[in-house]
Amino acid sequence: MSTKEDGRTAAPGLRRVWLRRRNPLRTRSQRLHELFTVLVLLTVFALPALGFLVGRAHFHAAESHRAAVEGRAHPVTTVLRDDVPTTVWLDAAGNPTTAPPSPEAVFSDAAGMGVLTVLGGAGVLLVLYSVEYTVFMRSRMAAWARDWQRTAPLWTASR
């Protein structure tokens, strides 16, 4: 660890990061690319929390819908054919209605929404990063080509 003038110590990794900021060879596009990369990484680390929040919100909405359907309808067991008892859900007027989703179905739908949120977000980030990286590399190669156009005559003339 290095010691600063005021007696505090700085971690070597942090010191290297700060020293890198002063590098005169580092271009503006490289700084923007690094900033974009950091933002993408932060978003990647936030995706699981976002997936959890989306799944939880979907779970609570589906649970309240299930409770409302159970409050409006009631099951009736009847024999329709071949002496096999069948459960039919009826509304308050006695008309057949759809059965409320089971608690397992509500949970699996909510978990699926959370997973799809994470995967969809990761896919969007991958596409955005790929586009940004392609643009960054093209601009970097164009800058190299411009610099070489200026340097090539001097380089080859001195030999």
Backbone as JSON Lines, residues from 0, in Angstrom:
{"i":0,"aa":"M","n":[0.84,-1.18,0.0],"ca":[0.0,0.0,0.0],"c":[0.88,1.24,0.0]}
{"i":1,"aa":"S","n":[0.4,2.25,-0.66],"ca":[1.16,3.49,-0.7],"c":[0.64,4.43,0.38]}
{"i":2,"aa":"T","n":[1.53,5.28,0.86],"ca":[1.17,6.23,1.9],"c":[1.1,7.62,1.3]}
{"i":3,"aa":"K","n":[0.01,8.31,1.57],"ca":[-0.17,9.68,1.08],"c":[0.53,10.65,2.02]}
{"i":4,"aa":"E","n":[0.59,11.91,1.63],"ca":[1.27,12.93,2.42],"c":[0.64,13.11,3.8]}
{"i":5,"aa":"D","n":[-0.67,12.93,3.89],"ca":[-1.34,13.14,5.17],"c":[-1.34,11.88,6.03]}
{"i":6,"aa":"G","n":[-0.61,10.84,5.63],"ca":[-0.49,9.64,6.45],"c":[-1.49,8.56,6.11]}
{"i":7,"aa":"R","n":[-2.49,8.85,5.26],"ca":[-3.48,7.84,4.88],"c":[-2.86,6.9,3.85]}
{"i":8,"aa":"T","n":[-3.39,5.7,3.78],"ca":[-2.9,4.74,2.79],"c":[-3.98,4.51,1.76]}
{"i":9,"aa":"A","n":[-3.55,4.32,0.53],"ca":[-4.48,4.04,-0.56],"c":[-4.25,2.63,-1.06]}
{"i":10,"aa":"A","n":[-5.3,1.96,-1.42],"ca":[-5.18,0.62,-1.97],"c":[-4.46,0.7,-3.31]}
{"i":11,"aa":"P","n":[-3.58,-0.26,-3.62],"ca":[-2.83,-0.19,-4.88],"c":[-3.74,-0.19,-6.11]}
{"i":12,"aa":"G","n":[-4.81,-0.96,-6.08],"ca":[-5.72,-1.0,-7.23],"c":[-6.38,0.33,-7.47]}
{"i":13,"aa":"L","n":[-6.8,0.98,-6.39],"ca":[-7.45,2.28,-6.52],"c":[-6.45,3.31,-7.03]}
{"i":14,"aa":"R","n":[-5.23,3.21,-6.58],"ca":[-4.2,4.15,-7.03],"c":[-3.96,4.0,-8.53]}
{"i":15,"aa":"R","n":[-3.93,2.76,-9.0],"ca":[-3.73,2.53,-10.43],"c":[-4.89,3.11,-11.25]}
{"i":16,"aa":"V","n":[-6.1,2.98,-10.73],"ca":[-7.25,3.53,-11.45],"c":[-7.13,5.04,-11.56]}
{"i":17,"aa":"W","n":[-6.76,5.7,-10.46],"ca":[-6.62,7.15,-10.51],"c":[-5.46,7.57,-11.4]}
{"i":18,"aa":"L","n":[-4.36,6.82,-11.37],"ca":[-3.23,7.16,-12.23],"c":[-3.61,7.01,-13.7]}
{"i":19,"aa":"R","n":[-4.45,6.06,-13.99],"ca":[-4.85,5.83,-15.36],"c":[-5.65,7.01,-15.91]}
{"i":20,"aa":"R","n":[-6.32,7.72,-15.05],"ca":[-7.11,8.87,-15.49],"c":[-6.22,9.96,-16.07]}
{"i":21,"aa":"R","n":[-4.98,10.02,-15.65],"ca":[-4.08,11.08,-16.1],"c":[-3.26,10.67,-17.32]}
{"i":22,"aa":"N","n":[-3.53,9.54,-17.9],"ca":[-2.76,9.06,-19.03],"c":[-3.03,9.94,-20.26]}
{"i":23,"aa":"P","n":[-2.01,10.61,-20.79],"ca":[-2.23,11.51,-21.93],"c":[-2.54,10.75,-23.22]}
{"i":24,"aa":"L","n":[-2.24,9.47,-23.28],"ca":[-2.51,8.69,-24.49],"c":[-3.95,8.18,-24.54]}
{"i":25,"aa":"R","n":[-4.65,8.29,-23.45],"ca":[-6.04,7.83,-23.38],"c":[-6.94,8.86,-24.04]}
{"i":26,"aa":"T","n":[-7.67,8.45,-25.04],"ca":[-8.5,9.38,-25.82],"c":[-9.88,9.54,-25.19]}
{"i":27,"aa":"R","n":[-10.58,10.54,-25.69],"ca":[-11.94,10.8,-25.21],"c":[-12.84,9.6,-25.51]}
{"i":28,"aa":"S","n":[-12.69,9.0,-26.68],"ca":[-13.54,7.85,-27.02],"c":[-13.25,6.66,-26.1]}
{"i":29,"aa":"Q","n":[-12.0,6.49,-25.69],"ca":[-11.7,5.41,-24.75],"c":[-12.33,5.67,-23.39]}
{"i":30,"aa":"R","n":[-12.32,6.92,-22.95],"ca":[-12.97,7.25,-21.67],"c":[-14.48,7.0,-21.76]}
{"i":31,"aa":"L","n":[-15.09,7.38,-22.89],"ca":[-16.53,7.14,-23.05],"c":[-16.83,5.64,-23.12]}
{"i":32,"aa":"H","n":[-15.97,4.89,-23.8],"ca":[-16.16,3.45,-23.87],"c":[-16.06,2.82,-22.47]}
{"i":33,"aa":"E","n":[-15.09,3.25,-21.68],"ca":[-14.95,2.72,-20.32],"c":[-16.13,3.11,-19.45]}
{"i":34,"aa":"L","n":[-16.62,4.33,-19.6],"ca":[-17.8,4.76,-18.85],"c":[-19.01,3.92,-19.22]}
{"i":35,"aa":"F","n":[-19.19,3.7,-20.53],"ca":[-20.32,2.89,-20.98],"c":[-20.2,1.46,-20.45]}
{"i":36,"aa":"T","n":[-18.98,0.91,-20.44],"ca":[-18.77,-0.44,-19.94],"c":[-19.11,-0.52,-18.45]}
{"i":37,"aa":"V","n":[-18.71,0.47,-17.69],"ca":[-19.03,0.49,-16.26],"c":[-20.54,0.57,-16.05]}
{"i":38,"aa":"L","n":[-21.22,1.4,-16.83],"ca":[-22.68,1.51,-16.71],"c":[-23.36,0.19,-17.07]}
{"i":39,"aa":"V","n":[-22.86,-0.49,-18.1],"ca":[-23.43,-1.78,-18.47],"c":[-23.22,-2.79,-17.34]}
{"i":40,"aa":"L","n":[-22.03,-2.81,-16.76],"ca":[-21.77,-3.75,-15.66],"c":[-22.64,-3.45,-14.44]}
{"i":41,"aa":"L","n":[-22.82,-2.19,-14.12],"ca":[-23.69,-1.84,-13.0],"c":[-25.13,-2.28,-13.28]}
{"i":42,"aa":"T","n":[-25.57,-2.11,-14.51],"ca":[-26.92,-2.54,-14.87],"c":[-27.04,-4.05,-14.82]}
{"i":43,"aa":"V","n":[-26.01,-4.76,-15.25],"ca":[-26.03,-6.22,-15.19],"c":[-26.16,-6.69,-13.74]}
{"i":44,"aa":"F","n":[-25.45,-6.02,-12.83],"ca":[-25.55,-6.4,-11.43],"c":[-26.9,-6.01,-10.84]}
{"i":45,"aa":"A","n":[-27.59,-5.03,-11.42],"ca":[-28.9,-4.62,-10.91],"c":[-30.04,-5.45,-11.5]}
{"i":46,"aa":"L","n":[-29.77,-6.18,-12.58],"ca":[-30.84,-6.96,-13.23],"c":[-31.49,-7.99,-12.31]}
{"i":47,"aa":"P","n":[-30.75,-8.75,-11.52],"ca":[-31.44,-9.71,-10.64],"c":[-32.41,-9.04,-9.67]}
{"i":48,"aa":"A","n":[-32.03,-7.9,-9.14],"ca":[-32.94,-7.18,-8.24],"c":[-34.18,-6.71,-9.0]}
{"i":49,"aa":"L","n":[-33.98,-6.24,-10.22],"ca":[-35.12,-5.81,-11.04],"c":[-36.02,-7.0,-11.34]}
{"i":50,"aa":"G","n":[-35.43,-8.14,-11.68],"ca":[-36.22,-9.34,-11.93],"c":[-37.02,-9.77,-10.71]}
{"i":51,"aa":"F","n":[-36.4,-9.67,-9.53],"ca":[-37.1,-10.0,-8.3],"c":[-38.28,-9.06,-8.07]}
{"i":52,"aa":"L","n":[-38.06,-7.76,-8.28],"ca":[-39.14,-6.79,-8.07],"c":[-40.28,-6.99,-9.05]}
{"i":53,"aa":"V","n":[-39.96,-7.27,-10.31],"ca":[-41.01,-7.52,-11.3],"c":[-41.77,-8.79,-10.96]}
{"i":54,"aa":"G","n":[-41.05,-9.84,-10.59],"ca":[-41.71,-11.09,-10.2],"c":[-42.6,-10.92,-8.99]}
{"i":55,"aa":"R","n":[-42.11,-10.18,-8.0],"ca":[-42.91,-9.95,-6.79],"c":[-44.16,-9.13,-7.1]}
{"i":56,"aa":"A","n":[-44.03,-8.1,-7.93],"ca":[-45.2,-7.3,-8.31],"c":[-46.21,-8.15,-9.07]}
{"i":57,"aa":"H","n":[-45.72,-8.98,-9.98],"ca":[-46.62,-9.86,-10.73],"c":[-47.29,-10.86,-9.79]}
{"i":58,"aa":"F","n":[-46.55,-11.38,-8.82],"ca":[-47.11,-12.33,-7.86],"c":[-48.23,-11.69,-7.06]}
{"i":59,"aa":"H","n":[-48.0,-10.47,-6.54],"ca":[-49.03,-9.81,-5.74],"c":[-50.26,-9.47,-6.57]}
{"i":60,"aa":"A","n":[-50.07,-9.04,-7.81],"ca":[-51.21,-8.74,-8.68],"c":[-52.0,-10.01,-8.99]}
{"i":61,"aa":"A","n":[-51.3,-11.11,-9.29],"ca":[-51.99,-12.36,-9.6],"c":[-52.68,-12.93,-8.37]}
{"i":62,"aa":"E","n":[-52.06,-12.78,-7.2],"ca":[-52.69,-13.26,-5.97],"c":[-53.98,-12.49,-5.68]}
{"i":63,"aa":"S","n":[-53.96,-11.18,-5.86],"ca":[-55.18,-10.4,-5.62],"c":[-56.26,-10.75,-6.65]}
{"i":64,"aa":"H","n":[-55.85,-11.0,-7.89],"ca":[-56.82,-11.42,-8.91],"c":[-57.42,-12.78,-8.55]}
{"i":65,"aa":"R","n":[-56.58,-13.7,-8.09],"ca":[-57.05,-15.03,-7.7],"c":[-58.03,-14.93,-6.54]}
{"i":66,"aa":"A","n":[-57.72,-14.08,-5.56],"ca":[-58.62,-13.92,-4.41],"c":[-59.94,-13.3,-4.84]}
{"i":67,"aa":"A","n":[-59.88,-12.36,-5.79],"ca":[-61.13,-11.74,-6.28],"c":[-61.99,-12.75,-7.01]}
{"i":68,"aa":"V","n":[-61.36,-13.6,-7.83],"ca":[-62.12,-14.63,-8.55],"c":[-62.72,-15.62,-7.58]}
{"i":69,"aa":"E","n":[-61.95,-16.01,-6.56],"ca":[-62.49,-16.95,-5.57],"c":[-63.63,-16.32,-4.77]}
{"i":70,"aa":"G","n":[-63.6,-15.01,-4.61],"ca":[-64.68,-14.32,-3.89],"c":[-65.95,-14.23,-4.72]}
{"i":71,"aa":"R","n":[-65.82,-14.15,-6.04],"ca":[-66.99,-14.02,-6.92],"c":[-67.56,-15.36,-7.36]}
{"i":72,"aa":"A","n":[-66.74,-16.39,-7.36],"ca":[-67.18,-17.69,-7.87],"c":[-67.0,-18.76,-6.79]}
{"i":73,"aa":"H","n":[-67.68,-19.86,-7.01],"ca":[-67.55,-20.97,-6.06],"c":[-67.55,-22.28,-6.84]}
{"i":74,"aa":"P","n":[-66.84,-23.28,-6.3],"ca":[-66.79,-24.56,-7.02],"c":[-68.01,-25.42,-6.69]}
{"i":75,"aa":"V","n":[-68.44,-26.14,-7.7],"ca":[-69.54,-27.08,-7.54],"c":[-69.08,-28.4,-8.16]}
{"i":76,"aa":"T","n":[-69.22,-29.47,-7.41],"ca":[-68.84,-30.78,-7.94],"c":[-70.09,-31.42,-8.51]}
{"i":77,"aa":"T","n":[-69.98,-31.86,-9.74],"ca":[-71.12,-32.47,-10.42],"c":[-70.63,-33.66,-11.22]}
{"i":78,"aa":"V","n":[-71.57,-34.52,-11.62],"ca":[-71.25,-35.66,-12.47],"c":[-71.84,-35.35,-13.84]}
{"i":79,"aa":"L","n":[-70.96,-35.23,-14.83],"ca":[-71.4,-34.88,-16.17],"c":[-71.56,-36.11,-17.04]}
{"i":80,"aa":"R","n":[-70.6,-37.03,-17.0],"ca":[-70.72,-38.25,-17.8],"c":[-69.86,-39.35,-17.19]}
{"i":81,"aa":"D","n":[-70.25,-40.54,-17.45],"ca":[-69.53,-41.75,-17.02],"c":[-69.26,-41.79,-15.52]}
{"i":82,"aa":"D","n":[-70.13,-41.22,-14.74],"ca":[-70.03,-41.24,-13.28],"c":[-68.68,-40.74,-12.76]}
{"i":83,"aa":"V","n":[-68.13,-39.75,-13.44],"ca":[-66.86,-39.14,-13.03],"c":[-67.18,-37.77,-12.46]}
{"i":84,"aa":"P","n":[-66.86,-37.54,-11.19],"ca":[-67.15,-36.22,-10.62],"c":[-66.23,-35.15,-11.24]}
{"i":85,"aa":"T","n":[-66.83,-34.02,-11.55],"ca":[-66.11,-32.9,-12.16],"c":[-66.42,-31.64,-11.38]}
{"i":86,"aa":"T","n":[-65.39,-30.82,-11.17],"ca":[-65.59,-29.56,-10.46],"c":[-65.79,-28.46,-11.49]}
{"i":87,"aa":"V","n":[-66.91,-27.74,-11.33],"ca":[-67.24,-26.63,-12.21],"c":[-67.32,-25.38,-11.34]}
{"i":88,"aa":"W","n":[-66.77,-24.28,-11.84],"ca":[-66.82,-23.01,-11.1],"c":[-67.99,-22.2,-11.64]}
{"i":89,"aa":"L","n":[-68.82,-21.7,-10.7],"ca":[-70.0,-20.91,-11.07],"c":[-69.89,-19.53,-10.44]}
{"i":90,"aa":"D","n":[-70.38,-18.52,-11.17],"ca":[-70.4,-17.17,-10.59],"c":[-71.65,-17.0,-9.75]}
{"i":91,"aa":"A","n":[-71.89,-15.79,-9.28],"ca":[-73.02,-15.54,-8.37],"c":[-74.36,-15.79,-9.05]}
{"i":92,"aa":"A","n":[-74.43,-15.63,-10.38],"ca":[-75.67,-15.85,-11.11],"c":[-75.86,-17.31,-11.48]}
{"i":93,"aa":"G","n":[-74.88,-18.16,-11.18],"ca":[-74.99,-19.58,-11.5],"c":[-74.43,-19.93,-12.86]}
{"i":94,"aa":"N","n":[-73.78,-19.01,-13.53],"ca":[-73.2,-19.27,-14.85],"c":[-71.79,-19.83,-14.68]}
{"i":95,"aa":"P","n":[-71.4,-20.74,-15.55],"ca":[-70.04,-21.28,-15.48],"c":[-69.0,-20.18,-15.74]}
{"i":96,"aa":"T","n":[-67.91,-20.25,-15.04],"ca":[-66.82,-19.29,-15.2],"c":[-65.49,-20.03,-15.1]}
{"i":97,"aa":"T","n":[-64.43,-19.35,-15.4],"ca":[-63.12,-20.01,-15.33],"c":[-62.7,-20.15,-13.88]}
{"i":98,"aa":"A","n":[-61.97,-21.19,-13.62],"ca":[-61.45,-21.44,-12.27],"c":[-60.3,-20.48,-11.99]}
{"i":99,"aa":"P","n":[-60.15,-20.07,-10.75],"ca":[-59.0,-19.21,-10.43],"c":[-57.71,-20.01,-10.56]}
{"i":100,"aa":"P","n":[-56.62,-19.33,-10.86],"ca":[-55.35,-20.06,-10.97],"c":[-54.92,-20.62,-9.61]}
{"i":101,"aa":"S","n":[-54.25,-21.72,-9.65],"ca":[-53.77,-22.33,-8.4],"c":[-52.62,-21.5,-7.84]}
{"i":102,"aa":"P","n":[-52.34,-21.61,-6.55],"ca":[-51.2,-20.88,-5.98],"c":[-49.89,-21.25,-6.67]}
{"i":103,"aa":"E","n":[-49.76,-22.51,-7.09],"ca":[-48.53,-22.92,-7.79],"c":[-48.42,-22.23,-9.14]}
{"i":104,"aa":"A","n":[-49.55,-22.09,-9.84],"ca":[-49.53,-21.41,-11.14],"c":[-49.2,-19.93,-10.97]}
{"i":105,"aa":"V","n":[-49.72,-19.31,-9.93],"ca":[-49.42,-17.9,-9.67],"c":[-47.93,-17.73,-9.4]}
{"i":106,"aa":"F","n":[-47.37,-18.62,-8.57],"ca":[-45.95,-18.53,-8.25],"c":[-45.08,-18.77,-9.48]}
{"i":107,"aa":"S","n":[-45.41,-19.8,-10.25],"ca":[-44.58,-20.09,-11.43],"c":[-44.67,-18.99,-12.47]}
{"i":108,"aa":"D","n":[-45.85,-18.38,-12.64],"ca":[-45.97,-17.25,-13.56],"c":[-45.13,-16.07,-13.08]}
{"i":109,"aa":"A","n":[-45.16,-15.8,-11.79],"ca":[-44.36,-14.69,-11.24],"c":[-42.87,-14.96,-11.39]}
{"i":110,"aa":"A","n":[-42.46,-16.19,-11.11],"ca":[-41.04,-16.54,-11.27],"c":[-40.64,-16.44,-12.73]}
{"i":111,"aa":"G","n":[-41.52,-16.86,-13.62],"ca":[-41.24,-16.75,-15.05],"c":[-41.1,-15.31,-15.49]}
{"i":112,"aa":"M","n":[-41.95,-14.44,-14.97],"ca":[-41.84,-13.01,-15.31],"c":[-40.52,-12.44,-14.82]}
{"i":113,"aa":"G","n":[-40.09,-12.83,-13.63],"ca":[-38.82,-12.35,-13.11],"c":[-37.65,-12.83,-13.96]}
{"i":114,"aa":"V","n":[-37.67,-14.1,-14.33],"ca":[-36.6,-14.65,-15.16],"c":[-36.59,-14.0,-16.53]}
{"i":115,"aa":"L","n":[-37.77,-13.82,-17.13],"ca":[-37.84,-13.16,-18.44],"c":[-37.35,-11.72,-18.37]}
{"i":116,"aa":"T","n":[-37.61,-11.05,-17.27],"ca":[-37.11,-9.68,-17.11],"c":[-35.59,-9.67,-17.1]}
{"i":117,"aa":"V","n":[-35.0,-10.59,-16.35],"ca":[-33.54,-10.65,-16.28],"c":[-32.96,-11.01,-17.65]}
{"i":118,"aa":"L","n":[-33.5,-12.03,-18.29],"ca":[-32.97,-12.44,-19.59],"c":[-33.2,-11.38,-20.66]}
{"i":119,"aa":"G","n":[-34.37,-10.76,-20.65],"ca":[-34.63,-9.7,-21.62],"c":[-33.71,-8.51,-21.42]}
{"i":120,"aa":"G","n":[-33.52,-8.13,-20.16],"ca":[-32.61,-7.02,-19.87],"c":[-31.19,-7.35,-20.28]}
{"i":121,"aa":"A","n":[-30.76,-8.59,-20.02],"ca":[-29.41,-8.99,-20.41],"c":[-29.27,-8.99,-21.93]}
{"i":122,"aa":"G","n":[-30.3,-9.41,-22.63],"ca":[-30.26,-9.4,-24.09],"c":[-30.17,-7.99,-24.65]}
{"i":123,"aa":"V","n":[-30.95,-7.09,-24.08],"ca":[-30.9,-5.69,-24.52],"c":[-29.53,-5.1,-24.24]}
{"i":124,"aa":"L","n":[-28.98,-5.37,-23.07],"ca":[-27.64,-4.87,-22.73],"c":[-26.58,-5.45,-23.66]}
{"i":125,"aa":"L","n":[-26.71,-6.72,-24.0],"ca":[-25.75,-7.34,-24.91],"c":[-25.79,-6.67,-26.29]}
{"i":126,"aa":"V","n":[-26.99,-6.41,-26.79],"ca":[-27.11,-5.74,-28.09],"c":[-26.55,-4.33,-28.01]}
{"i":127,"aa":"L","n":[-26.91,-3.58,-26.95],"ca":[-26.39,-2.21,-26.81],"c":[-24.87,-2.19,-26.71]}
{"i":128,"aa":"Y","n":[-24.32,-3.11,-25.93],"ca":[-22.86,-3.15,-25.78],"c":[-22.2,-3.54,-27.09]}
{"i":129,"aa":"S","n":[-22.77,-4.47,-27.82],"ca":[-22.2,-4.88,-29.1],"c":[-22.2,-3.72,-30.1]}
{"i":130,"aa":"V","n":[-23.29,-2.98,-30.16],"ca":[-23.36,-1.83,-31.05],"c":[-22.34,-0.77,-30.63]}
{"i":131,"aa":"E","n":[-22.29,-0.49,-29.33],"ca":[-21.34,0.52,-28.85],"c":[-19.91,0.08,-29.12]}
{"i":132,"aa":"Y","n":[-19.6,-1.18,-28.89],"ca":[-18.24,-1.68,-29.11],"c":[-17.86,-1.6,-30.59]}
{"i":133,"aa":"T","n":[-18.81,-1.93,-31.46],"ca":[-18.55,-1.85,-32.9],"c":[-18.27,-0.41,-33.31]}
{"i":134,"aa":"V","n":[-19.09,0.51,-32.83],"ca":[-18.87,1.93,-33.15],"c":[-17.54,2.4,-32.58]}
{"i":135,"aa":"F","n":[-17.23,2.01,-31.35],"ca":[-15.96,2.39,-30.73],"c":[-14.78,1.86,-31.54]}
{"i":136,"aa":"M","n":[-14.82,0.59,-31.91],"ca":[-13.69,0.02,-32.66],"c":[-13.55,0.66,-34.04]}
{"i":137,"aa":"R","n":[-14.67,0.96,-34.69],"ca":[-14.58,1.63,-36.0],"c":[-13.95,3.01,-35.87]}
{"i":138,"aa":"S","n":[-14.36,3.75,-34.86],"ca":[-13.77,5.09,-34.68],"c":[-12.3,4.98,-34.3]}
{"i":139,"aa":"R","n":[-11.97,3.98,-33.52],"ca":[-10.57,3.78,-33.12],"c":[-9.71,3.41,-34.32]}
{"i":140,"aa":"M","n":[-10.22,2.51,-35.17],"ca":[-9.46,2.12,-36.36],"c":[-9.36,3.28,-37.35]}
{"i":141,"aa":"A","n":[-10.41,4.1,-37.44],"ca":[-10.35,5.27,-38.32],"c":[-9.3,6.27,-37.8]}
{"i":142,"aa":"A","n":[-9.22,6.44,-36.49],"ca":[-8.21,7.33,-35.91],"c":[-6.81,6.78,-36.18]}
{"i":143,"aa":"W","n":[-6.63,5.47,-36.05],"ca":[-5.34,4.87,-36.35],"c":[-4.98,5.09,-37.82]}
{"i":144,"aa":"A","n":[-5.96,4.94,-38.71],"ca":[-5.69,5.14,-40.14],"c":[-5.3,6.59,-40.43]}
{"i":145,"aa":"R","n":[-6.0,7.54,-39.79],"ca":[-5.65,8.96,-39.98],"c":[-4.24,9.25,-39.46]}
{"i":146,"aa":"D","n":[-3.92,8.71,-38.29],"ca":[-2.59,8.92,-37.73],"c":[-1.52,8.27,-38.6]}
{"i":147,"aa":"W","n":[-1.81,7.11,-39.16],"ca":[-0.83,6.45,-40.01],"c":[-0.63,7.22,-41.32]}
{"i":148,"aa":"Q","n":[-1.7,7.81,-41.83],"ca":[-1.56,8.62,-43.05],"c":[-0.59,9.77,-42.82]}
{"i":149,"aa":"R","n":[-0.62,10.34,-41.64],"ca":[0.31,11.43,-41.32],"c":[1.71,10.91,-41.02]}
{"i":150,"aa":"T","n":[1.81,9.74,-40.4],"ca":[3.1,9.22,-39.94],"c":[3.83,8.42,-41.02]}
{"i":151,"aa":"A","n":[3.11,7.76,-41.89],"ca":[3.73,6.86,-42.88],"c":[4.79,7.55,-43.73]}
{"i":152,"aa":"P","n":[4.55,8.75,-44.27],"ca":[5.61,9.37,-45.08],"c":[6.87,9.65,-44.26]}
{"i":153,"aa":"L","n":[6.71,10.08,-43.01],"ca":[7.88,10.34,-42.17],"c":[8.59,9.04,-41.8]}
{"i":154,"aa":"W","n":[7.83,8.01,-41.54],"ca":[8.37,6.74,-41.12],"c":[9.17,6.09,-42.26]}
{"i":155,"aa":"T","n":[8.59,6.08,-43.45],"ca":[9.25,5.41,-44.57],"c":[10.38,6.26,-45.15]}
{"i":156,"aa":"A","n":[10.3,7.58,-45.04],"ca":[11.35,8.45,-45.59],"c":[12.64,8.37,-44.78]}
{"i":157,"aa":"S","n":[12.54,8.09,-43.5],"ca":[13.73,8.05,-42.65],"c":[14.52,6.75,-42.83]}
{"i":158,"aa":"R","n":[14.03,5.8,-43.54],"ca":[14.76,4.52,-43.69],"c":[15.56,4.48,-44.91]}
